[in-house]
Amino acid sequence: MKFRRLDTRDGLSNSQVLSIYRDSKGFVWIGTPYGLNRYDGYRVKTYYSELRDTTTLRNNYVDAIYEAFDGKLWLQQGMGYAVLDPVTERCDRHPERWLEEQGVTGGLEFLSIDSKKDFWVKTYNNGFWHFSPQTKKLKHYNFG
């Protein structure tokens, strides 16, 4: 096996890596405390937050990366989430709106997308949810 090391000299935005995800197109996404990086096997492209541009990341801290059924990347950024469309390279800083359209109610606390591209969502005030985009089925689990 051949291994290659990436660091800031190669264009990585920060040497501290918080998350790594390989998407369905083969890109490697690397979340750091200072930006999101996309590696195509040759070069690194970095995505940052710009305060006045609401189509960029919420902030530069990227804890976790998940790929949804439509190829969009759901990014955990501290206590919030953002959704990056890799085609347009634009970010939605309010993905909870899409979740509400699917029937998930309550403040978004934690989200995960599994290998079947199903959403698992914990809300602050309304329990736990499982949503399958393929079947459009939503299941709610109450706490307590």
N, C-alpha and C positions, 0 to 999 in steps of 0.2 A: 504494500500500500504506500501511496505517496501522500504525504501530509504537507500542508503549507500553512505557515503562521501569518496571521494578519495583525497589524498593529497600526498605530497612528501614522507611521511613515507610509503606510499603504492607503491612507485616507480614512481609516476608522476614526469616528468622532471622539472616542474615549477608549482608554485601555481597559476600563472596568466593564465587563460584559454582564448584563443582567438576564438576558434571554436570547435564545437562538432558535430560529424556526425556518425550515425549508418548505417553501410553498409548492403548489401543484405545477408550477411552471419551471421549477428548478432553482429559483432565486433563493439565496440564503439571506434572511433578515436578522439583524443583530440589534437588540435593544441595549442601550447604555444609559448612564445618568445624563449624558449630553447628546441626545439625538438618536434617531433610528437610522440604521445603515442597511443598504441593499447591496449584496455582493453577487455579481453575475459570473464569477469564475475568473474575471480579468481585472475588474475595477470596482471600487466602492462608491456608491452614491449615498449622500446623507440627507436626511429630512430633519428639519428643525421647526421649532415653534417660532412664529412671529406674532407678537402681541396684537398688532393691528390687522393682521390677515387671518380671518376666521376660517380659512380653508387649509390652515396648517395644523400641526399637532397642538394639543391643549397646552402642553409644556414639553420640555426636552427629556424628561425622565420616562423611560419605557421599561416597565417591569415584566410584561408578558405579551406574547404575540400569538394570535389564533387566526386561522383562515376559515372564513365562512363558506357556505355552499356556492355563493356567487363570486368567489375569488377575492372578496374584500377582506382586509386585515383588521381585526378587532384588536386594539392596543390597550392594555391596562397601563394607566399612567397615574401612579399614586392612588388616590381615592377616586379617580374618574376614569372614563373610557373615551376613546376616539375610534373612528373607523376610517381607514385609509383605503381609497380606491387606487390600486396600483396602475390602472389604465390612465386615469385622468391626473393622478398624483395629487388629488385633493382630499382633504380630511373633513369629516363630519364630527364636530366636537360635542354633538348631542345625540348619541345613538339610542338613548332611552326613548326618543320619539318613535323610532322604528319598532322597538320592543313593545311599546304601548299599542301601536297599530296591530301587533300580533296578539294582543290580549294580556300581555305581562304588565301588571300594575304594581306600584310601590317603588320606592327609591332604589335604584340599582346599587347593590352593595358588592356583589361578586358575580363574575360571568366566566364560563368556560365553554369551549366548543370541542366536542369529542371527535373521534375518527370518522364517525358517520355524518359529521357536520351538524349534529343536533346541538341546540343551545341548552345549557344548564345555568339557571339564573337564581341567585339569592337576592331578595329585596330586603330593605330595612324593615318595612312595616307590613309586608303582605306575604311572607313565607318564601317558598321555594318553587321554581317553575322548570318544566322540561318542554321545549318546543322543537318540533321536527319541521324544518322548512320544506322537506320533500313531501310529507303527507299533510302538512298544515295542521297537525294535531298539537294541542296544547294541554298539558296536565299541570294542575296546581296541587301543591302539598302544603297543608297548613302546619304551623308549628304549635306545640303545646296542646 
